[in-house]
Amino acid sequence: MPPNDVTSSEKTSSKDKAQLLEGAIVHWTRQIKNVLKQDPESALKQGGNPGPEVEIEFWASKSDNLNSICKQLSSEQIKKVLKFLEQNKSTYTGPFSKLQKEVQIAKAEANENYKYLQTLKDLFSELSNPGKDLKEIEEQFIPIMHTILLIWTYSQYYNTPSRLVVLIREICNAIIDRCKGYITKDMIIGSIQGNEPKDPYDKLNVVLDICSKFKDAYFEYKQKAKNQWKITTNALFVRLDSFSERCQDIIQLLNTII
């Protein structure tokens, strides 16, 4: 921010004041646009395979940032700067005024998305809980999908294919992580070397059943959404399907040993 007394200083000409304040506007605009362009899909694009808790954390952070920006934009100092620039016919005030409106819209979206997604927090915690037996996590699938459908129905913003794709893919990541903890590569290799492939064989079938049941829950609620979820299956389950295929390949290998 420029010094508080820039607009009232008699030592600085109006032209110099305007240039200084326009520089501040450019700086604010850059910072605000960096927050506005933050995208929940970026965590997936970075290849870290995040779980669904990351989606809640993203909207919590974006909500905090935008609320803070709105508070600053409504301060007397900012109002004084904009008024001075308007009086001096600056071309910067129009675009900045438009940006302020974009911030208000984005703030409303972030606040509402965070509010609704919080209803999934406990369900996601149960899903990702390593202390919970893998066979029990399927109990969370229907409540999760039911809550997602309610959010889709009542939310003004969280009801687009792009939002649903990110959330479902992150849920799939959480399921895969739990499955990997249930049957590890070392378990499989050790059982084969010990000529006891039955245990990993049974566990891999449990894993396939879990993955299949989550997809069943999704398609059940897609039907309840009355075909509003117009999303290709591959966009949602590409990683889950790839994981299931690898498990099937290992099962076929174990079949030759049993």
Number of C-alpha atoms within 10 A of each C-alpha: 12 16 10 12 9 19 21 12 12 9 8 12 12 17 10 11 21 22 14 15 23 20 15 15 21 13 12 16 15 12 12 18 13 10 16 17 9 12 11 19 16 11 17 16 9 9 8 10 18 19 25 24 20 15 20 21 15 18 23 18 15 22 22 13 17 22 19 12 19 15 10 13 15 11 10 10 17 16 13 15 22 21 14 19 21 15 8 13 11 15 11 17 18 12 11 16 12 10 16 18 12 14 21 15 12 20 22 15 19 23 18 17 23 20 17 19 20 16 15 19 15 13 18 19 12 15 24 22 14 13 7 12 11 20 13 11 18 18 14 16 20 17 14 22 20 16 16 22 20 14 20 21 12 11 15 13 15 21 19 14 14 13 15 18 19 22 21 20 22 23 25 25 22 21 22 22 16 20 21 14 11 18 18 14 11 9 14 21 14 14 17 17 10 9 11 16 22 16 13 23 22 12 19 23 15 17 24 18 14 22 21 15 16 23 18 14 18 20 15 14 17 17 11 13 15 9 10 13 19 11 15 10 12 10 13 20 18 12 16 21 18 11 17 20 13 11 18 17 11 15 19 12 13 18 12 8 12 11
